[in-house]
Amino acid sequence: MTYDAVARPPAPVSPAPTPPPAAVHDGAPVDGAPVDGAPVDGAPVDALVAAHDAERFRALAHRVVDRLADHLADADAGPVVPALSPRDAVARVGAVPRRPDADADAAVLAAVDDAIATATRLHHRGFVGHQVATPLPAAALVDLVTALLNNGMAIFEMGKGATALERAVLVWLAGELGLPSTSSGVLTHGGSLGNLTALLAARQDKGADPWRRGVRGQPLVVFVADTAHYSVARAVRILGLGDEGCVGVPVDDHLRLDVRALDDAIAKARRQKKRPIAVVASAGSTAAGAFDPLDAVADVAAREGLWLHVDGAHGGALALSPRERPKTHGLARADSVVVDFHKLLLMPALVTAVLFRDGRAGAAAFAQQAGYLFDDEDDDGWSDVGRRTVECTKRMLALPVWATLQAYGADLLVSHVDRCCALARAFAAMIVDDARLELLTPPECNIVCFRVRGRDGGEQAAIRRRIVGEGRLYPVQVHLHARGVADDKQGLWLRTTLLNPRTRTDELRALLDAVLA
């Protein structure tokens, strides 16, 4: 690919610029004498200036983008997953730092080549594995802008445009989810941090001010389905509530939280003199894409005075689609919701929205003084993002989302969500039509779990390893051990997450043929 038709041709690499005139301090020139051992002028400074040269960056950027474009064009050419053991990967990367006599631009390009050669190819048609988006190329390109501008967003003054973009994206998403105008939130780096952020707010709201006074009195407990993402139990432990603070709730045959079992668990906790504070429901569980009965769970939470958090990291995106939205019914009743843009919404990792029904709840979870950063007299409740998140320096996470919405509108995202869910239903139908295969449960979103009948877990795992080793297809697996699920459904299942816009039914048929072979 060349850029001649759309931009100036790549400029030659510029030589190091002429050093600037000597600085002056108190009327006397500074001659490059060391300051605390570091020269003010001289070769190291010249190298730093040269590394920031705009024309050099322009030329190098063209060459890097050419490599990425070639990778995109040839996405199906190599194996989905490179055949590297951990030892092979370490040997391939080599040692740091590089030799001081190496050419800097050549070293950058070599690093890019190594990254591409050793990466899992998410744009490969056969990538049907983990819950990671096949990123939209334009969004990935915009992500480069966030890296170079590097506007950390703890305070508005440091990231004015980025903060406004984040607010715009959150207002848009809250409207799509049906949350009230009082809602507010923050973008953060991933669903695990998002769940922690939401549960911090839940603990503060229901736990007698533990942010200031610590966790005192009755043991606090959070209820969550056995099949929920591990980050929920991890967040509960980080909150200081311990093993007993995370109460698992059985699921039904469709892997959805059992509401009657939830009632029983809450009653049991109260008999044990524990203090229930929250229940976490899944909108698209990681294990199988199951949607808990959100309305019924919301009824329980309202009756018992509990905070309702919905982990919609994966499936919350279905609320954007008129066709798929009914599965998220009840989500708008949540006190907090997490949605990942880097799963079903085509964004590069990581971009997670944490939304609160009452925007003040997010700020209350982090209320503290930081005179070197926050100005309490200038607190308008939203512009200093650092008041509402674990993070201080934070990337401009909204920019790829905002640029995508501006360029393509929400319709592109909705069509992607609809296609992924439809592809999952088509794949499930193929499985049901073959008596040699078993479907775990009808898919509610884009996750499909299945296995070969009559084979134990070790054999299922061996089938997967062989398919991945052949390089054309990349399914993953899930170990299901959940109370409420029939014994014959426990154990290991092959698992696919259909997120790739390039995957067709041909690849899914090829996967089943490979499994049966």
DRENMILO-52780 format. One record per residue (C-alpha): x, y, z. Coordinates in pm, 1 decimal, m for minus. Example, Ala and Ser with C-alpha at 12.3 -4.5 7.8 and 13.67 -1.06 7.14 Angstrom:
DRENMILO-52780
REC         X         Y         Z
REC    1230.0    m450.0     780.0
REC    1367.0    m106.0     714.0
This chain:
DRENMILO-52780
REC         X         Y         Z
REC       0.0       0.0       0.0
REC     117.9     354.1     m72.3
REC     m15.3     685.7      47.2
REC      67.5     889.7    m264.0
REC    m299.0     935.9    m354.8
REC    m417.6    1045.7     m13.0
REC    m129.6    1222.4     155.9
REC     217.3    1350.6     101.7
REC     471.1    1075.3      32.2
REC     678.1     954.5     325.1
REC     949.9    1203.5     406.6
REC    1305.0    1084.7     444.5
REC    1425.4    1030.2     796.5
REC    1552.1    1367.1     915.8
REC    1900.1    1403.3    1057.3
REC    1931.5    1518.4    1413.0
REC    1842.7    1889.8    1423.9
REC    2096.7    2155.0    1512.5
REC    2116.3    2186.3    1890.2
REC    1932.6    2492.6    2023.1
REC    2126.4    2789.5    2155.9
REC    2262.0    2756.3    2504.5
REC    2011.8    2838.1    2774.9
REC    2063.7    3138.3    2997.6
REC    2025.3    3136.3    3374.5
REC    2068.6    3453.0    3580.4
REC    2235.1    3620.7    3284.5
REC    2499.3    3346.7    3239.7
REC    2489.6    3083.8    2964.2
REC    2457.8    2721.7    3065.2
REC    2739.3    2535.1    2892.8
REC    2605.6    2179.6    2924.7
REC    2746.7    2114.3    3267.3
REC    2577.2    1823.8    3441.8
REC    2277.4    1894.7    3663.6
REC    2254.2    1613.9    3916.7
REC    2459.8    1406.5    3677.7
REC    2248.4    1475.1    3365.0
REC    2375.1    1704.1    3086.8
REC    2158.4    2002.2    2997.8
REC    2285.9    2000.0    2638.6
REC    2489.8    1755.5    2435.8
REC    2445.1    1418.4    2266.6
REC    2173.5    1270.2    2494.1
REC    1960.6    1582.3    2451.8
REC    2019.0    1582.5    2076.4
REC    1896.5    1223.5    2062.4
REC    1581.4    1311.0    2256.4
REC    1505.8    1601.5    2024.1
REC    1564.6    1383.2    1719.0
REC    1328.9    1116.0    1859.5
REC    1053.2    1381.2    1873.4
REC    1111.2    1511.3    1520.4
REC     777.5    1548.8    1339.1
REC     897.3    1449.9     991.8
REC    1077.9    1147.9    1126.3
REC     755.7    1046.3    1302.5
REC     555.8    1099.1     982.4
REC     781.8     872.1     779.3
REC     794.9     603.4    1046.8
REC     417.8     615.6    1098.2
REC     356.4     548.0     727.8
REC     575.5     238.8     747.2
REC     406.9     113.4    1064.4
REC      56.9     164.7     922.0
REC     161.5     m14.1     602.9
REC     257.6    m315.6     810.4
REC     m72.3    m310.3     998.3
REC    m267.5    m274.2     674.7
REC     m79.1    m570.9     529.1
REC    m163.1    m768.7     841.8
REC    m530.0    m678.6     799.9
REC    m526.3    m771.3     430.5
REC    m357.3   m1104.0     507.0
REC    m550.3   m1183.1     824.6
REC    m635.7   m1535.1     708.2
REC    m290.1   m1617.4     571.5
REC    m133.2   m1759.6     886.0
REC    m251.8   m1957.1    1187.0
REC    m499.3   m1790.9    1419.5
REC    m270.2   m1856.8    1715.4
REC     108.8   m1870.5    1660.9
REC     272.1   m2199.4    1754.3
REC     481.0   m2061.7    2041.4
REC     541.6   m2209.9    2383.6
REC     611.7   m1969.8    2671.0
REC     981.8   m2047.5    2630.7
REC     963.5   m1983.8    2255.0
REC     791.9   m1650.6    2313.5
REC    1058.4   m1537.1    2559.7
REC    1332.8   m1638.5    2317.3
REC    1160.6   m1454.6    2031.8
REC    1129.8   m1131.7    2228.2
REC    1491.1   m1135.8    2343.2
REC    1657.5    m915.6    2599.6
REC    1624.2    m545.4    2678.6
REC    1759.2    m289.2    2639.0
REC    1860.4    m297.1    2275.7
REC    2218.8    m242.7    2163.2
REC    2303.5     128.0    2180.5
REC    2438.2     119.8    1824.3
REC    2111.2     m11.3    1674.8
REC    1915.1     205.5    1429.4
REC    1615.4     338.7    1620.9
REC    1361.6     334.0    1335.6
REC    1469.1     m13.4    1227.7
REC    1432.5    m131.1    1586.4
REC    1077.8       9.7    1604.2
REC     982.4    m167.2    1282.3
REC    1139.0    m490.6    1404.3
REC     934.9    m463.2    1723.9
REC     618.0    m410.9    1518.2
REC     702.4    m710.6    1300.2
REC     761.5    m926.1    1607.7
REC     434.7    m812.3    1765.2
REC     241.2    m899.4    1450.3
REC     415.8   m1234.3    1405.0
REC     350.9   m1344.6    1763.2
REC      m2.6   m1207.9    1801.9
REC    m328.5   m1399.8    1801.7
REC    m500.0   m1293.5    1479.0
REC    m833.9   m1155.8    1592.7
REC    m924.5   m1056.6    1234.7
REC    m877.8   m1416.0    1110.2
REC   m1208.6   m1569.4    1001.5
REC   m1137.3   m1864.6    1227.9
REC   m1109.2   m1658.5    1545.2
REC   m1416.8   m1767.1    1742.0
REC   m1252.2   m1783.3    2083.8
REC   m1230.6   m1532.9    2363.3
REC   m1450.3   m1231.9    2433.8
REC   m1224.7    m975.5    2269.5
REC   m1348.8    m757.8    1985.4
REC   m1212.9    m773.4    1634.6
REC   m1136.0    m402.3    1651.1
REC   m1267.9    m160.9    1394.6
REC    m959.6     m35.7    1203.1
REC   m1066.5     328.8    1222.9
REC   m1112.4     301.4    1599.4
REC    m766.4     148.8    1633.4
REC    m620.0     431.6    1427.5
REC    m786.7     691.6    1647.4
REC    m640.7     513.9    1948.9
REC    m298.5     623.9    1823.7
REC    m411.5     982.5    1877.2
REC    m485.6     912.0    2243.6
REC    m135.0     772.8    2289.2
REC      45.1    1068.6    2133.3
REC    m167.9    1340.6    2295.9
REC    m144.7    1155.6    2628.1
REC    m396.9    1375.3    2807.9
REC    m441.1    1208.1    3145.2
REC    m789.3    1274.1    3273.7
REC    m785.6    1296.9    3652.2
REC    m878.8    1664.8    3632.0
REC   m1064.8    1862.4    3368.3
REC    m778.3    2106.2    3320.2
REC    m553.6    1824.1    3196.6
REC    m802.1    1667.0    2954.7
REC   m1074.8    1912.5    2867.0
REC   m1181.1    1774.1    2531.6
REC   m1135.5    1414.5    2644.3
REC   m1354.5    1472.9    2949.3
REC   m1629.3    1630.0    2739.3
REC   m1613.3    1335.9    2496.4
REC   m1637.8    1088.7    2782.6
REC   m1943.5    1267.1    2920.5
REC   m2106.9    1267.7    2576.6
REC   m2048.3     893.7    2529.8
REC   m2180.0     813.6    2878.1
REC   m2492.1    1027.4    2831.2
REC   m2558.7     851.6    2500.3
REC   m2510.4     503.6    2647.8
REC   m2722.4     578.2    2954.8
REC   m3004.7     682.0    2723.7
REC   m2969.7     359.9    2522.5
REC   m2988.1     155.4    2843.6
REC   m3296.0     343.0    2963.8
REC   m3128.0     493.4    3269.0
REC   m3270.2     822.7    3404.5
REC   m3123.0    1167.7    3345.3
REC   m2978.8    1161.0    3698.2
REC   m2732.8     892.2    3592.2
REC   m2364.3     949.8    3546.6
REC   m2051.1     744.0    3541.3
REC   m1700.6     695.7    3415.6
REC   m1506.9     504.2    3150.6
REC   m1244.7     272.1    3287.4
REC    m995.8       7.6    3177.4
REC   m1194.9    m314.4    3167.4
REC   m1491.9    m488.2    3322.7
REC   m1298.4    m616.5    3623.7
REC   m1212.4    m262.4    3729.1
REC   m1565.3    m158.4    3635.7
REC   m1722.1    m417.1    3866.3
REC   m1489.0    m311.3    4147.1
REC   m1583.2      53.8    4095.3
REC   m1954.2     m26.7    4107.8
REC   m1925.3    m245.9    4417.3
REC   m1723.1      21.8    4595.7
REC   m2023.1     247.8    4547.2
REC   m2258.2     m26.8    4667.2
REC   m2051.6     m82.5    4982.2
REC   m2045.9     290.0    5055.1
REC   m2419.7     329.1    4996.1
REC   m2529.7      30.0    5203.9
REC   m2242.9     m27.2    5444.9
REC   m2252.8     252.6    5705.9
REC   m1979.7     469.0    5550.4
REC   m1694.4     215.2    5529.6
REC   m1496.2     459.4    5311.8
REC   m1428.7     671.3    5621.1
REC   m1497.7     438.3    5913.5
REC   m1384.4     104.2    5772.2
REC   m1589.0    m213.7    5754.0
REC   m1734.8    m249.1    6101.3
REC   m2018.7    m426.6    6274.2
REC   m2208.5    m695.6    6089.0
REC   m2023.5    m882.5    5813.3
REC   m2128.4    m741.3    5474.7
REC   m2231.8    m981.7    5197.3
REC   m2287.3    m963.7    4821.6
REC   m2493.1   m1221.5    4629.6
REC   m2391.9   m1343.3    4284.7
REC   m2473.5   m1639.3    4060.1
REC   m2232.1   m1932.7    4060.1
REC   m2165.8   m1870.1    3689.9
REC   m2075.6   m1500.3    3723.0
REC   m1739.2   m1363.0    3613.5
REC   m1459.8   m1422.4    3862.7
REC   m1395.2   m1046.7    3886.2
REC   m1704.6   m1007.2    4105.2
REC   m1573.9   m1242.8    4373.9
REC   m1230.5   m1081.3    4340.6
REC   m1380.7    m733.2    4387.1
REC   m1564.0    m846.7    4700.7
REC   m1237.4    m970.3    4848.7
REC   m1057.8    m647.7    4753.6
REC   m1334.6    m463.3    4939.4
REC   m1224.9    m647.4    5252.3
REC   m1533.7    m867.0    5282.6
REC   m1345.8   m1198.2    5260.1
REC   m1454.9   m1537.6    5133.8
REC   m1784.8   m1526.7    5320.2
REC   m1864.6   m1183.4    5180.2
REC   m1934.8   m1330.8    4836.0
REC   m2237.4   m1561.2    4855.7
REC   m2284.0   m1782.0    4551.6
REC   m2638.8   m1844.0    4429.8
REC   m2740.7   m2151.9    4227.6
REC   m2861.1   m2116.9    3868.3
REC   m3136.6   m2282.6    3667.8
REC   m3099.6   m2518.9    3371.5
REC   m3039.8   m2221.0    3143.3
REC   m2754.4   m2101.9    3367.7
REC   m2953.1   m1800.2    3488.3
REC   m2954.5   m1690.1    3850.0
REC   m3229.9   m1874.4    4039.3
REC   m3446.1   m1606.7    4202.2
REC   m3598.4   m1842.0    4461.4
REC   m3248.0   m1951.7    4558.5
REC   m3154.7   m1584.3    4588.8
REC   m3442.6   m1527.8    4832.9
REC   m3326.4   m1826.4    5036.9
REC   m2964.9   m1704.5    5040.0
REC   m3065.4   m1357.9    5162.5
REC   m3283.3   m1502.8    5438.4
REC   m3003.5   m1736.4    5547.1
REC   m2753.8   m1450.3    5562.5
REC   m2986.8   m1247.3    5782.9
REC   m3034.7   m1546.3    6017.4
REC   m2655.4   m1563.3    6044.3
REC   m2649.6   m1196.7    6152.6
REC   m2482.9   m1086.1    5828.3
REC   m2570.3    m765.0    5647.8
REC   m2671.7    m809.3    5280.7
REC   m2574.8    m503.2    5077.2
REC   m2590.0    m597.7    4708.3
REC   m2684.0    m848.3    4444.4
REC   m2496.1    m880.6    4113.7
REC   m2684.9    m999.3    3806.8
REC   m2530.7   m1088.2    3471.1
REC   m2646.4    m958.3    3135.7
REC   m2457.5   m1207.8    2923.2
REC   m2251.0   m1425.6    3157.3
REC   m1896.5   m1510.4    3058.1
REC   m1947.8   m1883.8    3082.3
REC   m2235.0   m1917.5    2837.2
REC   m2382.3   m1574.6    2764.8
REC   m2678.8   m1626.0    2997.6
REC   m2901.2   m1333.7    3096.5
REC   m3023.4   m1343.5    3454.1
REC   m3393.3   m1252.0    3502.3
REC   m3313.8    m886.5    3561.8
REC   m3667.2    m770.3    3639.2
REC   m3723.8   m1043.2    3897.3
REC   m3383.0    m980.9    4055.7
REC   m3462.4    m608.5    4067.6
REC   m3785.1    m689.5    4252.0
REC   m3588.9    m881.8    4514.4
REC   m3330.5    m605.7    4547.8
REC   m3600.7    m340.5    4593.8
REC   m3790.0    m547.2    4850.7
REC   m3476.1    m628.2    5050.7
REC   m3316.2    m285.0    5024.6
REC   m3013.7    m410.0    4829.5
REC   m2800.2    m239.9    4568.8
REC   m2851.6    m399.4    4225.8
REC   m2543.3    m412.2    4005.6
REC   m2572.6    m554.3    3654.2
REC   m2255.4    m691.5    3501.2
REC   m2340.1    m625.1    3137.5
REC   m1975.6    m624.6    3031.0
REC   m2056.2    m866.7    2751.9
REC   m2429.4    m858.2    2688.8
REC   m2524.6    m507.2    2791.3
REC   m2460.9    m407.6    2430.5
REC   m2777.6    m596.3    2329.9
REC   m2976.1    m304.4    2473.1
REC   m2874.3    m103.8    2165.5
REC   m3057.7    m343.7    1933.3
REC   m3437.4    m325.7    1898.2
REC   m3431.1    m694.2    1804.0
REC   m3221.6    m814.6    2098.8
REC   m3316.5    m555.1    2362.4
REC   m3592.9    m761.2    2530.1
REC   m3321.8    m984.9    2680.8
REC   m3199.2    m686.1    2881.3
REC   m3542.2    m593.0    3015.1
REC   m3501.6    m477.7    3374.8
REC   m3148.0    m350.4    3326.6
REC   m3271.1       9.2    3356.6
REC   m3372.8     m61.6    3716.8
REC   m3013.5    m124.9    3823.5
REC   m2824.0     103.4    4060.4
REC   m2509.0      44.2    3855.9
REC   m2427.2    m114.6    3521.6
REC   m2104.3    m212.5    3347.9
REC   m2079.6    m238.0    2966.3
REC   m1762.0    m320.3    2770.4
REC   m1713.2    m146.7    2436.9
REC   m1424.2    m385.0    2361.6
REC   m1645.1    m691.3    2335.2
REC   m1955.5    m660.1    2116.0
REC   m1898.8    m296.9    2019.2
REC   m1585.1    m327.2    1803.5
REC   m1351.0    m110.5    2012.7
REC    m986.4    m185.5    2086.7
REC    m928.7    m294.6    2445.8
REC    m992.6    m159.6    2696.2
REC   m1300.6      66.1    2715.2
REC   m1559.8      m4.1    2984.9
REC   m1850.5     215.7    3089.0
REC   m1954.6     219.4    3455.2
REC   m2292.3     389.2    3492.1
REC   m2475.5     479.4    3813.1
REC   m2848.5     544.7    3837.2
REC   m2761.9     825.6    4081.2
REC   m2443.1     989.4    3960.8
REC   m2358.8    1106.4    4312.4
REC   m2310.7     746.0    4423.6
REC   m2000.3     703.5    4212.1
REC   m1838.8    1012.6    4361.2
REC   m1930.7     915.1    4719.0
REC   m1730.6     594.8    4684.4
REC   m1409.8     793.7    4632.6
REC   m1465.5    1112.0    4836.8
REC   m1132.5    1239.0    4965.8
REC    m897.2    1534.6    4968.7
REC    m610.8    1571.1    4721.5
REC    m507.9    1934.6    4732.4
REC    m233.9    1884.8    4474.3
REC    m494.7    1772.4    4222.8
REC    m856.8    1848.3    4310.7
REC   m1000.2    2192.7    4383.2
REC   m1308.2    2137.8    4597.7
REC   m1430.3    2490.6    4530.2
REC   m1446.5    2406.3    4161.2
REC   m1624.4    2071.4    4193.7
REC   m1919.3    2058.1    3953.9
REC   m1977.1    1685.5    4006.9
REC   m1857.3    1553.4    3672.2
REC   m1560.5    1730.6    3515.1
REC   m1284.8    1597.6    3745.3
REC   m1297.2    1232.2    3640.2
REC   m1046.4    1125.7    3905.6
REC   m1311.9    1182.3    4172.7
REC   m1512.2     884.6    4041.7
REC   m1259.0     615.7    3957.5
REC    m972.7     411.1    4097.2
REC    m749.8     555.1    3826.3
REC    m573.4     889.5    3827.6
REC    m389.4     916.3    3496.5
REC    m638.2     766.6    3250.8
REC    m628.8     732.0    2874.5
REC    m871.5     921.9    2652.2
REC   m1094.7     616.2    2638.3
REC   m1391.8     789.8    2481.7
REC   m1217.6     909.2    2165.9
REC   m1237.7     584.1    1961.7
REC   m1601.1     536.9    2066.5
REC   m1697.4     894.6    1990.2
REC   m1515.1     895.3    1655.2
REC   m1686.5     569.0    1555.9
REC   m2029.8     706.9    1642.2
REC   m1955.7    1025.3    1450.9
REC   m1827.7     836.1    1146.8
REC   m2072.7     545.9    1126.9
REC   m2351.2     617.3    1372.0
REC   m2490.6     367.2    1619.4
REC   m2643.3     170.2    1330.6
REC   m2307.6       8.8    1252.9
REC   m2277.5    m116.5    1609.5
REC   m2637.7    m236.2    1614.3
REC   m2595.1    m427.5    1288.9
REC   m2284.4    m593.7    1431.1
REC   m2467.1    m696.9    1749.2
REC   m2759.1    m834.0    1544.6
REC   m2531.8   m1026.5    1309.7
REC   m2329.5   m1183.8    1591.7
REC   m2643.1   m1300.7    1771.3
REC   m2796.7   m1433.4    1448.5
REC   m2475.6   m1619.4    1366.1
REC   m2483.8   m1782.1    1710.6
REC   m2840.0   m1901.3    1653.6
REC   m2742.5   m2043.7    1315.4
REC   m2445.8   m2223.0    1469.9
REC   m2662.2   m2364.4    1749.0
REC   m2904.4   m2498.8    1488.1
REC   m2616.6   m2681.3    1314.4
REC   m2522.8   m2842.0    1646.6
REC   m2877.8   m2947.2    1732.2
REC   m2916.8   m3102.3    1386.1
REC   m2623.8   m3339.4    1445.2
REC   m2700.5   m3619.2    1691.9
REC   m2328.1   m3665.7    1761.4
REC   m2312.4   m3319.8    1921.4
REC   m2468.0   m3167.9    2231.3
REC   m2564.4   m2802.9    2283.8
REC   m2527.7   m2670.2    2639.8
REC   m2816.3   m2422.9    2615.5
REC   m2982.4   m2220.5    2338.5
REC   m2769.0   m1907.1    2294.0
REC   m2908.0   m1580.6    2427.0
REC   m2637.6   m1369.6    2264.4
REC   m2325.9   m1462.9    2064.8
REC   m2176.0   m1732.7    2290.8
REC   m2231.5   m2097.4    2199.9
REC   m2114.8   m2393.3    2410.2
REC   m2122.1   m2749.2    2277.0
REC   m1938.7   m3082.1    2292.8
REC   m1918.2   m3427.3    2139.6
REC   m2156.2   m3673.3    2298.8
REC   m2001.9   m3960.2    2487.9
REC   m1657.4   m3805.0    2529.5
REC   m1513.8   m3713.3    2868.5
REC   m1358.8   m3379.3    2955.2
REC   m1006.7   m3490.2    2873.6
REC   m1110.5   m3599.6    2524.9
REC   m1299.8   m3274.1    2464.2
REC    m991.1   m3077.1    2568.5
REC    m771.6   m3287.7    2339.0
REC   m1004.8   m3218.1    2047.1
REC    m972.6   m2845.1    2110.0
REC    m592.6   m2858.6    2136.0
REC    m566.3   m3041.6    1806.1
REC    m794.6   m2793.0    1627.1
REC    m604.2   m2494.1    1763.8
REC    m276.3   m2660.1    1669.5
REC    m391.7   m2697.0    1309.2
REC    m413.6   m2318.4    1297.9
REC    m730.3   m2253.5    1098.3
REC    m976.8   m2219.4    1385.4
REC    m960.6   m2103.1    1745.0
REC   m1237.4   m2217.7    1981.7
REC   m1186.8   m2212.4    2359.3
REC   m1338.8   m2413.4    2643.7
REC   m1530.1   m2369.3    2968.3
REC   m1542.4   m2589.6    3277.8
REC   m1899.4   m2578.9    3408.0
REC   m1948.2   m2656.4    3776.2
REC   m2256.9   m2477.4    3901.5
REC   m2524.8   m2565.7    4150.7
REC   m2868.9   m2600.6    3998.5
REC   m2738.5   m2743.5    3672.4
REC   m2810.7   m3110.4    3598.9
REC   m2519.8   m3347.4    3661.1
REC   m2505.1   m3449.9    3296.2
REC   m2437.8   m3087.3    3198.8
REC   m2145.0   m3035.9    3434.4
REC   m1789.4   m3061.7    3308.7
REC   m1596.0   m2934.0    3009.8
REC   m1757.0   m2778.2    2701.8
REC   m1614.7   m2632.3    2385.9
REC   m1698.3   m2263.4    2368.2
REC   m1719.8   m2010.8    2087.3
REC   m1774.7   m1636.2    2104.1
REC   m1880.8   m1499.0    1767.7
REC   m1745.2   m1143.5    1755.0
REC   m1564.5   m1137.8    1422.4
REC   m1743.6    m953.0    1138.4
REC   m1554.1   m1173.4     889.9
REC   m1662.2   m1509.7    1032.9
REC   m1924.5   m1687.8     821.1
REC   m2127.0   m2002.7     855.8
REC   m1860.6   m2172.9     640.9
REC   m1606.7   m2138.9     922.7
REC   m1857.8   m2268.1    1175.8
REC   m1935.0   m2571.6     962.7
REC   m1561.7   m2630.2     926.2
REC   m1526.7   m2614.8    1303.8
REC   m1791.8   m2882.7    1355.3
REC   m1634.1   m3099.8    1086.6
REC   m1296.6   m3065.0    1258.4
REC   m1443.5   m3151.5    1597.4
REC   m1614.7   m3461.4    1463.3
REC   m1306.9   m3567.4    1270.1
